[in-house]
């Protein structure tokens, strides 16, 4: 099992994709677990990287954020008929509203000193 976490910044209503290497000829495929109150799974596609028999490719998950905030998408690479999984990936999704920048780090005030370190 391998756990890899990445951060994705997105905006409400704007599509984003998670693309992972996959080889369904082995019986394995990625399965997504996510908060459907925050994200809408628009589609899942597989594209082969070559026409060779047994060649792998890429599995793409397309999501649209429904509301702002942070959420997690967990993907497990497994054979559907088995409970165990071979690999797991987590993606922390930070969703900003259509006009705000909730995902951005606060900018320091003029002079470049962060607010917590301002001299009085």
MOPAC internal coordinates of N, CA, C and O (Angstrom, degrees):
PM7 1SCF
backbone

  N    0.0000 0     0.00 0     0.00 0    0    0    0
  C    1.4521 1     0.00 0     0.00 0    1    0    0
  C    1.5236 1   108.90 1     0.00 0    2    1    0
  O    1.2310 1   120.68 1   -41.41 1    3    2    1
  N    1.2939 1   116.31 1   138.59 1    3    2    1
  C    1.4605 1   122.84 1   179.40 1    5    3    2
  C    1.5168 1   108.10 1  -129.33 1    6    5    3
  O    1.2310 1   120.40 1   -49.78 1    7    6    5
  N    1.3229 1   116.84 1   130.22 1    7    6    5
  C    1.4599 1   120.32 1   178.52 1    9    7    6
  C    1.5106 1   108.47 1  -115.49 1   10    9    7
  O    1.2310 1   121.08 1   -55.10 1   11   10    9
  N    1.2963 1   115.55 1   124.90 1   11   10    9
  C    1.4524 1   121.61 1  -178.73 1   13   11   10
  C    1.5172 1   106.91 1  -132.99 1   14   13   11
  O    1.2310 1   119.93 1   -56.27 1   15   14   13
  N    1.3413 1   117.73 1   123.73 1   15   14   13
  C    1.4594 1   119.98 1  -179.71 1   17   15   14
  C    1.5169 1   109.66 1  -112.16 1   18   17   15
  O    1.2310 1   121.19 1   -43.87 1   19   18   17
  N    1.3127 1   115.33 1   136.13 1   19   18   17
  C    1.4546 1   121.56 1   177.26 1   21   19   18
  C    1.5133 1   108.31 1  -131.30 1   22   21   19
  O    1.2310 1   121.07 1   -20.85 1   23   22   21
  N    1.3279 1   115.55 1   159.15 1   23   22   21
  C    1.4588 1   121.56 1   179.64 1   25   23   22
  C    1.5266 1   108.83 1  -111.53 1   26   25   23
  O    1.2310 1   121.28 1   -44.95 1   27   26   25
  N    1.3301 1   115.16 1   135.05 1   27   26   25
  C    1.4565 1   121.79 1   177.94 1   29   27   26
  C    1.5185 1   107.81 1  -125.40 1   30   29   27
  O    1.2310 1   120.70 1   -48.45 1   31   30   29
  N    1.3239 1   116.26 1   131.55 1   31   30   29
  C    1.4582 1   120.73 1   175.52 1   33   31   30
  C    1.5193 1   108.29 1  -103.07 1   34   33   31
  O    1.2310 1   120.87 1   -45.61 1   35   34   33
  N    1.3265 1   115.95 1   134.39 1   35   34   33
  C    1.4621 1   121.34 1  -176.80 1   37   35   34
  C    1.5253 1   109.10 1  -143.39 1   38   37   35
  O    1.2310 1   121.13 1    -7.83 1   39   38   37
  N    1.3167 1   115.45 1   172.17 1   39   38   37
  C    1.4684 1   122.26 1   177.08 1   41   39   38
  C    1.5270 1   109.45 1  -123.46 1   42   41   39
  O    1.2310 1   120.99 1   -30.71 1   43   42   41
  N    1.3170 1   115.70 1   149.29 1   43   42   41
  C    1.4586 1   121.07 1   177.73 1   45   43   42
  C    1.5296 1   109.06 1   -54.38 1   46   45   43
  O    1.2310 1   120.75 1   -50.01 1   47   46   45
  N    1.3233 1   116.17 1   129.99 1   47   46   45
  C    1.4599 1   121.71 1   176.60 1   49   47   46
  C    1.5157 1   115.88 1    83.49 1   50   49   47
  O    1.2310 1   119.50 1   172.21 1   51   50   49
  N    1.3356 1   118.55 1    -7.79 1   51   50   49
  C    1.4685 1   121.25 1  -179.18 1   53   51   50
  C    1.5272 1   110.23 1  -104.15 1   54   53   51
  O    1.2310 1   121.07 1   -54.23 1   55   54   53
  N    1.3256 1   115.57 1   125.77 1   55   54   53
  C    1.4531 1   122.72 1  -177.83 1   57   55   54
  C    1.5252 1   112.98 1   -62.28 1   58   57   55
  O    1.2310 1   121.15 1   -35.05 1   59   58   57
  N    1.3371 1   115.41 1   144.95 1   59   58   57
  C    1.4646 1   120.52 1   167.72 1   61   59   58
  C    1.5239 1   107.91 1  -139.78 1   62   61   59
  O    1.2310 1   121.08 1   -20.77 1   63   62   61
  N    1.3363 1   115.53 1   159.23 1   63   62   61
  C    1.4617 1   121.67 1  -175.25 1   65   63   62
  C    1.5236 1   110.04 1  -123.37 1   66   65   63
  O    1.2310 1   121.17 1   -35.02 1   67   66   65
  N    1.3116 1   115.36 1   144.98 1   67   66   65
  C    1.4619 1   122.39 1   168.67 1   69   67   66
  C    1.5214 1   105.25 1  -117.59 1   70   69   67
  O    1.2310 1   120.66 1   -57.94 1   71   70   69
  N    1.3376 1   116.35 1   122.06 1   71   70   69
  C    1.4639 1   122.05 1  -175.72 1   73   71   70
  C    1.5274 1   108.45 1  -119.46 1   74   73   71
  O    1.2310 1   120.74 1   -54.59 1   75   74   73
  N    1.3341 1   116.19 1   125.41 1   75   74   73
  C    1.4604 1   121.60 1  -177.81 1   77   75   74
  C    1.5253 1   110.55 1  -130.70 1   78   77   75
  O    1.2310 1   120.90 1   -33.51 1   79   78   77
  N    1.3319 1   115.88 1   146.49 1   79   78   77
  C    1.4663 1   120.96 1   174.27 1   81   79   78
  C    1.5216 1   108.67 1   -64.29 1   82   81   79
  O    1.2310 1   121.20 1   -39.54 1   83   82   81
  N    1.3226 1   115.32 1   140.46 1   83   82   81
  C    1.4576 1   119.90 1  -176.81 1   85   83   82
  C    1.5225 1   109.51 1  -153.13 1   86   85   83
  O    1.2310 1   120.74 1   -24.72 1   87   86   85
  N    1.3285 1   116.19 1   155.28 1   87   86   85
  C    1.4589 1   120.84 1   175.46 1   89   87   86
  C    1.5254 1   108.68 1  -145.17 1   90   89   87
  O    1.2310 1   119.94 1   -92.69 1   91   90   89
  N    1.3329 1   117.73 1    87.31 1   91   90   89
  C    1.4566 1   120.27 1  -176.89 1   93   91   90
  C    1.5272 1   114.56 1   -65.91 1   94   93   91
  O    1.2310 1   119.57 1   165.88 1   95   94   93
  N    1.3411 1   118.42 1   -14.12 1   95   94   93
  C    1.4658 1   119.61 1   177.77 1   97   95   94
  C    1.5254 1   110.91 1   -66.29 1   98   97   95
  O    1.2310 1   119.73 1   163.35 1   99   98   97
  N    1.3279 1   118.12 1   -16.65 1   99   98   97
  C    1.4625 1   122.72 1   177.24 1  101   99   98
  C    1.5255 1   111.46 1   -88.16 1  102  101   99
  O    1.2310 1   120.61 1   173.85 1  103  102  101
  N    1.3330 1   116.44 1    -6.15 1  103  102  101
  C    1.4620 1   120.74 1  -176.75 1  105  103  102
  C    1.5137 1   112.69 1    94.39 1  106  105  103
  O    1.2310 1   120.63 1   168.45 1  107  106  105
  N    1.3319 1   116.39 1   -11.55 1  107  106  105
  C    1.4640 1   120.16 1  -179.77 1  109  107  106
  C    1.5221 1   110.88 1   -87.66 1  110  109  107
  O    1.2310 1   121.51 1   -32.70 1  111  110  109
  N    1.3203 1   114.71 1   147.30 1  111  110  109
  C    1.4636 1   121.22 1   172.90 1  113  111  110
  C    1.5273 1   107.83 1  -154.52 1  114  113  111
  O    1.2310 1   121.06 1   -23.19 1  115  114  113
  N    1.3223 1   115.58 1   156.81 1  115  114  113
  C    1.4578 1   121.02 1   178.72 1  117  115  114
  C    1.5256 1   109.12 1   -81.96 1  118  117  115
  O    1.2310 1   120.69 1   -43.80 1  119  118  117
  N    1.3387 1   116.29 1   136.20 1  119  118  117
  C    1.4603 1   122.37 1   175.40 1  121  119  118
  C    1.5183 1   107.93 1  -121.58 1  122  121  119
  O    1.2310 1   120.80 1   -47.31 1  123  122  121
  N    1.3260 1   116.08 1   132.69 1  123  122  121
  C    1.4655 1   121.72 1  -175.28 1  125  123  122
  C    1.5205 1   111.52 1   -98.13 1  126  125  123
  O    1.2310 1   121.74 1   -39.42 1  127  126  125
  N    1.3289 1   114.28 1   140.58 1  127  126  125
  C    1.4590 1   122.93 1   172.29 1  129  127  126
  C    1.5239 1   105.99 1  -127.19 1  130  129  127
  O    1.2310 1   120.18 1   -52.66 1  131  130  129
  N    1.3383 1   117.26 1   127.34 1  131  130  129
  C    1.4654 1   120.87 1  -174.12 1  133  131  130
  C    1.5272 1   109.35 1  -160.07 1  134  133  131
  O    1.2310 1   120.67 1   -13.44 1  135  134  133
  N    1.3211 1   116.32 1   166.56 1  135  134  133
  C    1.4633 1   123.08 1   178.19 1  137  135  134
  C    1.5277 1   108.44 1   -83.69 1  138  137  135
  O    1.2310 1   120.40 1   -73.44 1  139  138  137
  N    1.3289 1   116.83 1   106.56 1  139  138  137
  C    1.4667 1   119.52 1  -177.22 1  141  139  138
  C    1.5269 1   112.81 1   -75.47 1  142  141  139
  O    1.2310 1   120.03 1   178.24 1  143  142  141
  N    1.3277 1   117.54 1    -1.76 1  143  142  141
  C    1.4571 1   120.92 1   171.57 1  145  143  142
  C    1.5239 1   111.61 1   -82.96 1  146  145  143
  O    1.2310 1   120.94 1   159.94 1  147  146  145
  N    1.3446 1   115.81 1   -20.06 1  147  146  145
  C    1.4708 1   120.65 1   179.67 1  149  147  146
  C    1.5175 1   113.04 1  -108.02 1  150  149  147
  O    1.2310 1   120.49 1   151.15 1  151  150  149
  N    1.3387 1   116.67 1   -28.85 1  151  150  149
  C    1.4641 1   120.80 1  -176.47 1  153  151  150
  C    1.5186 1   110.51 1  -129.27 1  154  153  151
  O    1.2310 1   121.07 1   -37.32 1  155  154  153
  N    1.3214 1   115.57 1   142.68 1  155  154  153
  C    1.4581 1   121.75 1   173.73 1  157  155  154
  C    1.5236 1   107.52 1  -111.32 1  158  157  155
  O    1.2310 1   120.42 1   -59.01 1  159  158  157
  N    1.3337 1   116.81 1   120.99 1  159  158  157
  C    1.4623 1   120.92 1   176.64 1  161  159  158
  C    1.5242 1   107.70 1   -78.53 1  162  161  159
  O    1.2310 1   120.80 1   -70.66 1  163  162  161
  N    1.3280 1   116.07 1   109.34 1  163  162  161
  C    1.4662 1   122.23 1  -176.99 1  165  163  162
  C    1.5212 1   112.58 1   -81.43 1  166  165  163
  O    1.2310 1   120.79 1   152.51 1  167  166  165
  N    1.3270 1   116.09 1   -27.49 1  167  166  165
  C    1.4526 1   118.38 1  -179.50 1  169  167  166
  C    1.5089 1   112.34 1   179.57 1  170  169  167
  O    1.2310 1   121.97 1   -17.26 1  171  170  169
  N    1.3261 1   113.83 1   162.74 1  171  170  169
  C    1.4598 1   122.20 1   177.60 1  173  171  170
  C    1.5221 1   106.18 1  -139.80 1  174  173  171
  O    1.2310 1   120.47 1   -54.29 1  175  174  173
  N    1.3300 1   116.70 1   125.71 1  175  174  173
  C    1.4634 1   120.92 1  -177.19 1  177  175  174
  C    1.5193 1   110.50 1  -133.45 1  178  177  175
  O    1.2310 1   121.28 1   -27.15 1  179  178  177
  N    1.3189 1   115.17 1   152.85 1  179  178  177
  C    1.4589 1   121.27 1   173.63 1  181  179  178
  C    1.5222 1   108.03 1  -120.55 1  182  181  179
  O    1.2310 1   121.03 1   -44.52 1  183  182  181
  N    1.3279 1   115.63 1   135.48 1  183  182  181
  C    1.4629 1   120.82 1   177.25 1  185  183  182
  C    1.5232 1   108.75 1  -129.58 1  186  185  183
  O    1.2310 1   120.76 1   -55.28 1  187  186  185
  N    1.3391 1   116.16 1   124.72 1  187  186  185
  C    1.4664 1   120.45 1   178.23 1  189  187  186
  C    1.5149 1   109.99 1   -71.22 1  190  189  187
  O    1.2310 1   120.93 1   -33.98 1  191  190  189
  N    1.3277 1   115.83 1   146.02 1  191  190  189
  C    1.4623 1   119.55 1   178.50 1  193  191  190
  C    1.5294 1   111.51 1   -88.45 1  194  193  191
  O    1.2310 1   120.39 1   167.18 1  195  194  193
  N    1.3432 1   116.86 1   -12.82 1  195  194  193
  C    1.4666 1   120.72 1   177.53 1  197  195  194
  C    1.5266 1   108.51 1  -157.84 1  198  197  195
  O    1.2310 1   120.59 1   -13.31 1  199  198  197
  N    1.3204 1   116.47 1   166.69 1  199  198  197
  C    1.4664 1   121.16 1   179.21 1  201  199  198
  C    1.5267 1   112.62 1   -88.20 1  202  201  199
  O    1.2310 1   120.15 1  -178.59 1  203  202  201
  N    1.3161 1   117.33 1     1.41 1  203  202  201
  C    1.4632 1   121.19 1  -179.29 1  205  203  202
  C    1.5217 1   110.49 1   -68.83 1  206  205  203
  O    1.2310 1   120.54 1   -37.69 1  207  206  205
  N    1.3094 1   116.57 1   142.31 1  207  206  205
  C    1.4611 1   121.75 1   178.31 1  209  207  206
  C    1.5260 1   109.02 1   -62.74 1  210  209  207
  O    1.2310 1   120.82 1   -48.59 1  211  210  209
  N    1.3228 1   116.03 1   131.41 1  211  210  209
  C    1.4600 1   121.46 1   178.78 1  213  211  210
  C    1.5117 1   114.99 1    82.65 1  214  213  211
  O    1.2310 1   120.46 1   179.00 1  215  214  213
  N    1.3314 1   116.72 1    -1.00 1  215  214  213
  C    1.4721 1   119.63 1  -179.55 1  217  215  214
  C    1.5228 1   110.09 1   -69.29 1  218  217  215
  O    1.2310 1   121.27 1   -34.49 1  219  218  217
  N    1.3073 1   115.17 1   145.51 1  219  218  217
  C    1.4581 1   121.04 1   177.08 1  221  219  218
  C    1.5117 1   111.48 1   -83.17 1  222  221  219
  O    1.2310 1   121.45 1     7.67 1  223  222  221
  N    1.2991 1   114.84 1  -172.33 1  223  222  221
  C    1.4566 1   120.58 1   179.58 1  225  223  222
  C    1.5147 1   109.98 1  -168.72 1  226  225  223
  O    1.2310 1   120.87 1    37.52 1  227  226  225
  N    1.3234 1   115.94 1  -142.48 1  227  226  225
  C    1.4587 1   121.34 1  -176.07 1  229  227  226
  C    1.5159 1   110.81 1  -134.39 1  230  229  227
  O    1.2310 1   121.40 1   -42.39 1  231  230  229
  N    1.3274 1   114.92 1   137.61 1  231  230  229
  C    1.4535 1   121.82 1   174.92 1  233  231  230
  C    1.5241 1   107.10 1  -106.68 1  234  233  231
  O    1.2310 1   120.55 1   -53.21 1  235  234  233
  N    1.3273 1   116.55 1   126.79 1  235  234  233
  C    1.4624 1   122.24 1  -176.37 1  237  235  234
  C    1.5179 1   110.16 1  -115.30 1  238  237  235
  O    1.2310 1   121.15 1   -51.33 1  239  238  237
  N    1.3360 1   115.41 1   128.67 1  239  238  237
  C    1.4603 1   122.51 1   173.80 1  241  239  238
  C    1.5199 1   107.28 1  -108.35 1  242  241  239
  O    1.2310 1   120.26 1   -50.87 1  243  242  241
  N    1.3275 1   117.11 1   129.13 1  243  242  241
  C    1.4594 1   122.13 1   179.47 1  245  243  242
  C    1.5244 1   108.73 1  -113.11 1  246  245  243
  O    1.2310 1   121.26 1   -57.76 1  247  246  245
  N    1.3392 1   115.19 1   122.24 1  247  246  245
  C    1.4630 1   121.83 1  -178.79 1  249  247  246
  C    1.5211 1   110.71 1  -119.31 1  250  249  247
  O    1.2310 1   120.99 1   -25.85 1  251  250  249
  N    1.3418 1   115.71 1   154.15 1  251  250  249
  C    1.4598 1   122.58 1   170.04 1  253  251  250
  C    1.5273 1   106.64 1  -126.88 1  254  253  251
  O    1.2310 1   119.89 1   -58.26 1  255  254  253
  N    1.3485 1   117.82 1   121.74 1  255  254  253
  C    1.4607 1   120.71 1   177.13 1  257  255  254
  C    1.5288 1   111.11 1   -67.40 1  258  257  255
  O    1.2310 1   120.85 1   -41.77 1  259  258  257
  N    1.3374 1   115.98 1   138.23 1  259  258  257
  C    1.4585 1   121.90 1  -179.40 1  261  259  258
  C    1.5223 1   112.66 1  -100.25 1  262  261  259
  O    1.2310 1   120.47 1   152.79 1  263  262  261
  N    1.3450 1   116.71 1   -27.21 1  263  262  261
  C    1.4654 1   120.41 1  -179.58 1  265  263  262
  C    1.5205 1   109.64 1  -150.13 1  266  265  263
  O    1.2310 1   120.73 1   -18.93 1  267  266  265
  N    1.3253 1   116.21 1   161.07 1  267  266  265
  C    1.4673 1   120.28 1  -177.58 1  269  267  266
  C    1.5241 1   110.58 1   -81.25 1  270  269  267
  O    1.2310 1   121.27 1   -22.54 1  271  270  269
  N    1.3249 1   115.17 1   157.46 1  271  270  269
  C    1.4580 1   122.51 1  -179.48 1  273  271  270
  C    1.5178 1   109.99 1   133.03 1  274  273  271
  O    1.2310 1   120.85 1    12.73 1  275  274  273
  N    1.3382 1   115.98 1  -167.27 1  275  274  273
  C    1.4653 1   120.63 1   178.14 1  277  275  274
  C    1.5131 1   109.67 1  -114.52 1  278  277  275
  O    1.2310 1   121.33 1   -36.47 1  279  278  277
  N    1.3130 1   115.07 1   143.53 1  279  278  277
  C    1.4561 1   121.15 1   177.97 1  281  279  278
  C    1.5247 1   108.80 1  -149.04 1  282  281  279
  O    1.2310 1   120.84 1    -5.77 1  283  282  281
  N    1.3031 1   116.00 1   174.23 1  283  282  281
  C    1.4566 1   121.46 1  -176.41 1  285  283  282
  C    1.5266 1   109.54 1  -126.36 1  286  285  283
  O    1.2310 1   120.76 1   -43.97 1  287  286  285
  N    1.3272 1   116.15 1   136.03 1  287  286  285
  C    1.4645 1   121.73 1   170.31 1  289  287  286
  C    1.5223 1   105.86 1  -111.78 1  290  289  287
  O    1.2310 1   120.69 1   -57.66 1  291  290  289
  N    1.3174 1   116.28 1   122.34 1  291  290  289
  C    1.4633 1   121.33 1   178.35 1  293  291  290
  C    1.5272 1   107.36 1  -110.60 1  294  293  291
  O    1.2310 1   120.98 1   -50.71 1  295  294  293
  N    1.3209 1   115.73 1   129.29 1  295  294  293
  C    1.4638 1   121.21 1   178.76 1  297  295  294
  C    1.5206 1   108.68 1  -120.29 1  298  297  295
  O    1.2310 1   121.11 1   -50.10 1  299  298  297
  N    1.3202 1   115.48 1   129.90 1  299  298  297
  C    1.4610 1   121.03 1   179.20 1  301  299  298
  C    1.5237 1   109.26 1  -119.07 1  302  301  299
  O    1.2310 1   121.83 1   -47.63 1  303  302  301
  N    1.3316 1   114.11 1   132.37 1  303  302  301
  C    1.4664 1   121.66 1   179.33 1  305  303  302
  C    1.5206 1   106.57 1   -94.30 1  306  305  303
  O    1.2310 1   120.81 1   -70.91 1  307  306  305
  N    1.3360 1   116.06 1   109.09 1  307  306  305
  C    1.4530 1   119.04 1  -173.30 1  309  307  306
  C    1.5196 1   111.52 1  -151.50 1  310  309  307
  O    1.2310 1   121.96 1   -14.65 1  311  310  309
  N    1.3115 1   113.86 1   165.35 1  311  310  309
  C    1.4623 1   121.04 1   171.19 1  313  311  310
  C    1.5289 1   106.44 1   -89.41 1  314  313  311
  O    1.2310 1   119.82 1   -53.96 1  315  314  313
  N    1.3277 1   117.95 1   126.04 1  315  314  313
  C    1.4660 1   120.95 1  -173.04 1  317  315  314
  C    1.5311 1   114.85 1   -56.80 1  318  317  315
  O    1.2310 1   119.43 1   153.34 1  319  318  317
  N    1.3092 1   118.69 1   -26.66 1  319  318  317
  C    1.4534 1   121.08 1  -177.35 1  321  319  318
  C    1.5341 1   112.91 1   -87.59 1  322  321  319
  O    1.2310 1   119.93 1   177.83 1  323  322  321
  N    1.3368 1   117.74 1    -2.17 1  323  322  321
  C    1.4652 1   121.50 1   178.23 1  325  323  322
  C    1.5262 1   110.62 1  -115.10 1  326  325  323
  O    1.2310 1   120.32 1   -29.69 1  327  326  325
  N    1.3243 1   117.00 1   150.31 1  327  326  325
  C    1.4709 1   120.95 1   178.50 1  329  327  326
  C    1.5242 1   111.82 1   -77.24 1  330  329  327
  O    1.2310 1   120.59 1   144.11 1  331  330  329
  N    1.3339 1   116.47 1   -35.89 1  331  330  329
  C    1.4602 1   120.92 1  -176.73 1  333  331  330
  C    1.5261 1   110.32 1   -70.45 1  334  333  331
  O    1.2310 1   121.56 1   -23.71 1  335  334  333
  N    1.3310 1   114.61 1   156.29 1  335  334  333
  C    1.4584 1   119.09 1   174.73 1  337  335  334
  C    1.5158 1   108.75 1  -124.97 1  338  337  335
  O    1.2310 1   120.82 1   -26.53 1  339  338  337
  N    1.3099 1   116.03 1   153.47 1  339  338  337
  C    1.4613 1   123.00 1  -176.10 1  341  339  338
  C    1.5265 1   111.75 1   -86.66 1  342  341  339
  O    1.2310 1   120.79 1   143.88 1  343  342  341
  N    1.3245 1   116.09 1   -36.12 1  343  342  341
  C    1.4635 1   120.97 1  -175.71 1  345  343  342
  C    1.5197 1   108.59 1  -151.14 1  346  345  343
  O    1.2310 1   121.16 1   -28.75 1  347  346  345
  N    1.3301 1   115.38 1   151.25 1  347  346  345
  C    1.4625 1   120.74 1   177.68 1  349  347  346
  C    1.5213 1   109.33 1  -135.84 1  350  349  347
  O    1.2310 1   120.93 1   -41.84 1  351  350  349
  N    1.3214 1   115.82 1   138.16 1  351  350  349
  C    1.4670 1   121.74 1   176.01 1  353  351  350
  C    1.5179 1   108.06 1  -129.14 1  354  353  351
  O    1.2310 1   120.89 1   -38.35 1  355  354  353
  N    1.3200 1   115.91 1   141.65 1  355  354  353
  C    1.4574 1   121.00 1   176.33 1  357  355  354
  C    1.5146 1   109.23 1  -121.62 1  358  357  355
  O    1.2310 1   121.20 1   -41.18 1  359  358  357
  N    1.3183 1   115.30 1   138.82 1  359  358  357
  C    1.4563 1   122.47 1   178.00 1  361  359  358
  C    1.5202 1   107.79 1  -124.34 1  362  361  359
  O    1.2310 1   120.68 1   -62.65 1  363  362  361
  N    1.3267 1   116.30 1   117.35 1  363  362  361
  C    1.4643 1   121.55 1   176.22 1  365  363  362
  C    1.5205 1   106.64 1   -85.44 1  366  365  363
  O    1.2310 1   120.97 1   -60.14 1  367  366  365
  N    1.3256 1   115.75 1   119.86 1  367  366  365
  C    1.4592 1   121.79 1  -176.08 1  369  367  366
  C    1.5215 1   108.44 1  -105.46 1  370  369  367
  O    1.2310 1   120.71 1   -59.45 1  371  370  369
  N    1.3241 1   116.24 1   120.55 1  371  370  369
  C    1.4620 1   122.27 1   176.58 1  373  371  370
  C    1.5261 1   106.21 1  -106.20 1  374  373  371
  O    1.2310 1   121.04 1   -66.01 1  375  374  373
  N    1.3317 1   115.62 1   113.99 1  375  374  373
  C    1.4624 1   120.95 1  -174.84 1  377  375  374
  C    1.5215 1   110.01 1  -108.25 1  378  377  375
  O    1.2310 1   121.11 1   -59.68 1  379  378  377
  N    1.3261 1   115.47 1   120.32 1  379  378  377
  C    1.4651 1   121.80 1   175.30 1  381  379  378
  C    1.5227 1   108.18 1   -92.44 1  382  381  379
  O    1.2310 1   121.11 1   -25.39 1  383  382  381
  N    1.3216 1   115.48 1   154.61 1  383  382  381
  C    1.4604 1   120.26 1   175.47 1  385  383  382
  C    1.5153 1   109.96 1   -67.55 1  386  385  383
  O    1.2310 1   120.07 1    -6.01 1  387  386  385
  N    1.3351 1   117.47 1   173.99 1  387  386  385
  C    1.4619 1   120.07 1  -176.99 1  389  387  386
  C    1.5219 1   113.99 1   -61.11 1  390  389  387
  O    1.2310 1   119.73 1   153.84 1  391  390  389
  N    1.3452 1   118.13 1   -26.16 1  391  390  389
  C    1.4685 1   118.75 1  -178.01 1  393  391  390
  C    1.5200 1   113.99 1  -123.78 1  394  393  391
  O    1.2310 1   119.48 1   168.96 1  395  394  393
  N    1.3414 1   118.60 1   -11.04 1  395  394  393
  C    1.4671 1   118.07 1  -179.55 1  397  395  394
  C    1.5182 1   111.24 1   -97.01 1  398  397  395
  O    1.2310 1   120.94 1   -10.29 1  399  398  397
  N    1.3023 1   115.80 1   169.71 1  399  398  397
  C    1.4601 1   122.19 1  -179.46 1  401  399  398
  C    1.5206 1   109.93 1  -117.81 1  402  401  399
  O    1.2310 1   119.94 1  -127.76 1  403  402  401
  N    1.3180 1   117.73 1    52.24 1  403  402  401
  C    1.4561 1   122.41 1  -175.70 1  405  403  402
  C    1.5215 1   113.05 1   -59.88 1  406  405  403
  O    1.2310 1   119.58 1   157.31 1  407  406  405
  N    1.3218 1   118.40 1   -22.69 1  407  406  405
  C    1.4637 1   121.42 1  -178.13 1  409  407  406
  C    1.5191 1   112.75 1   -85.37 1  410  409  407
  O    1.2310 1   120.48 1   162.23 1  411  410  409
  N    1.3118 1   116.68 1   -17.77 1  411  410  409
  C    1.4571 1   119.98 1  -176.50 1  413  411  410
  C    1.5205 1   111.10 1   -77.00 1  414  413  411
  O    1.2310 1   121.22 1   -32.98 1  415  414  413
  N    1.3206 1   115.27 1   147.02 1  415  414  413
  C    1.4531 1   120.70 1   173.12 1  417  415  414
  C    1.5213 1   108.24 1   -69.08 1  418  417  415
  O    1.2310 1   119.62 1   -36.28 1  419  418  417
  N    1.3395 1   118.33 1   143.72 1  419  418  417
  C    1.4620 1   118.65 1   178.07 1  421  419  418
  C    1.5202 1   110.85 1   -63.87 1  422  421  419
  O    1.2310 1   121.11 1   -40.19 1  423  422  421
  N    1.3093 1   115.48 1   139.81 1  423  422  421
  C    1.4596 1   119.86 1   179.80 1  425  423  422
  C    1.5193 1   109.60 1   -81.65 1  426  425  423
  O    1.2310 1   120.42 1   -36.78 1  427  426  425
  N    1.3483 1   116.81 1   143.22 1  427  426  425
  C    1.4563 1   119.18 1   177.55 1  429  427  426
  C    1.5235 1   110.03 1   -67.41 1  430  429  427
  O    1.2310 1   120.23 1   -26.53 1  431  430  429
  N    1.3417 1   117.17 1   153.47 1  431  430  429
  C    1.4582 1   119.93 1   178.84 1  433  431  430
  C    1.5210 1   110.70 1   -66.93 1  434  433  431
  O    1.2310 1   120.76 1    -8.11 1  435  434  433
  N    1.3090 1   116.16 1   171.89 1  435  434  433
  C    1.4697 1   121.10 1   178.45 1  437  435  434
  C    1.5225 1   108.24 1   -50.46 1  438  437  435
  O    1.2310 1   120.15 1   -42.19 1  439  438  437
  N    1.2886 1   117.32 1   137.81 1  439  438  437
  C    1.4581 1   121.46 1  -178.21 1  441  439  438
  C    1.5144 1   111.69 1   100.32 1  442  441  439
  O    1.2310 1   119.97 1   167.18 1  443  442  441
  N    1.3372 1   117.67 1   -12.82 1  443  442  441
  C    1.4535 1   121.51 1   173.64 1  445  443  442
  C    1.5110 1   116.10 1    80.44 1  446  445  443
  O    1.2310 1   118.40 1  -171.86 1  447  446  445
  N    1.3205 1   120.66 1     8.14 1  447  446  445
  C    1.4610 1   121.94 1  -179.90 1  449  447  446
  C    1.5263 1   108.35 1   -94.29 1  450  449  447
  O    1.2310 1   119.80 1   -57.05 1  451  450  449
  N    1.3406 1   117.98 1   122.95 1  451  450  449
  C    1.4575 1   119.52 1   178.45 1  453  451  450
  C    1.5301 1   110.66 1   -58.58 1  454  453  451
  O    1.2310 1   119.40 1   -31.61 1  455  454  453
  N    1.3584 1   118.75 1   148.39 1  455  454  453
  C    1.4586 1   121.97 1  -176.27 1  457  455  454
  C    1.5211 1   113.87 1   -53.98 1  458  457  455
  O    1.2310 1   119.31 1   143.57 1  459  458  457
  N    1.3279 1   118.93 1   -36.43 1  459  458  457
  C    1.4569 1   120.70 1  -177.73 1  461  459  458
  C    1.5223 1   112.45 1   -71.73 1  462  461  459
  O    1.2310 1   120.15 1   169.50 1  463  462  461
  N    1.3068 1   117.32 1   -10.50 1  463  462  461
  C    1.4625 1   120.12 1  -177.91 1  465  463  462
  C    1.5187 1   112.46 1  -120.65 1  466  465  463
  O    1.2310 1   120.21 1  -163.54 1  467  466  465
  N    1.3054 1   117.21 1    16.46 1  467  466  465
  C    1.4610 1   119.54 1   179.23 1  469  467  466
  C    1.5216 1   109.80 1   -64.54 1  470  469  467
  O    1.2310 1   121.21 1   -38.47 1  471  470  469
  N    1.2938 1   115.28 1   141.53 1  471  470  469
  C    1.4628 1   120.54 1   176.58 1  473  471  470
  C    1.5137 1   108.48 1   -89.35 1  474  473  471
  O    1.2310 1   120.44 1   -45.09 1  475  474  473
  N    1.3084 1   116.76 1   134.91 1  475  474  473
  C    1.4658 1   120.74 1  -179.62 1  477  475  474
  C    1.5007 1   110.76 1   -96.77 1  478  477  475
  O    1.2310 1   120.10 1   180.00 1  479  478  477

